[in-house]
Amino acid sequence: MNEKIIEKAGKIIAERACGPENFCALIFVDQKGYPHATTISISKSEGIKWLTFCTGTGAKADIINNCNKAGVCINSSEYHIGLKGTVEQITDPSVKKEMWYDGLKNHFSGWDDPNYCVLRFTTESYSLFVDWQDVKGDL
């Protein structure tokens, strides 16, 4: 039962990564120990195991360098996907190039723009409400 819900949650995330509603809330702990939430677009995922986000360097990267604990919240009127884990900034040029998509041209000059970075969130625990079933656990 839990496996089916986890699998369906992963499919929901994958569909959102490719669709028009590819956003979620990414929550960090800031330098003062307070939660800091931001809306960000999901660029790629593997089930609920990990998600990546394309963003700019700056405030998010500074927060991550201070504390890499994070959460992700994805919801609609039909489901809620809450993930807790860690986030890291990926600087590998090959990953930045792989994650690049045309929509980023509005914000960055190209995949090699020094202000463009990729964040990778790795799930440690989850709280899912999918198909009217509540599932919680650790990965």
Secondary structure, DSSP 8 states (H G I E B T S, - for coil): -HHHHHHHHHHHHHHHHHSS--EEEEEEE-TTS-EEEEEEEEEEEETTTEEEEEEESSHHHHHHHH--EEEEEEE-SSEEEEEEEEEEEE--HHHHHHH--GGGGGT-SSTT-TTEEEEEEEEEEEEEEETTEEEEEE-
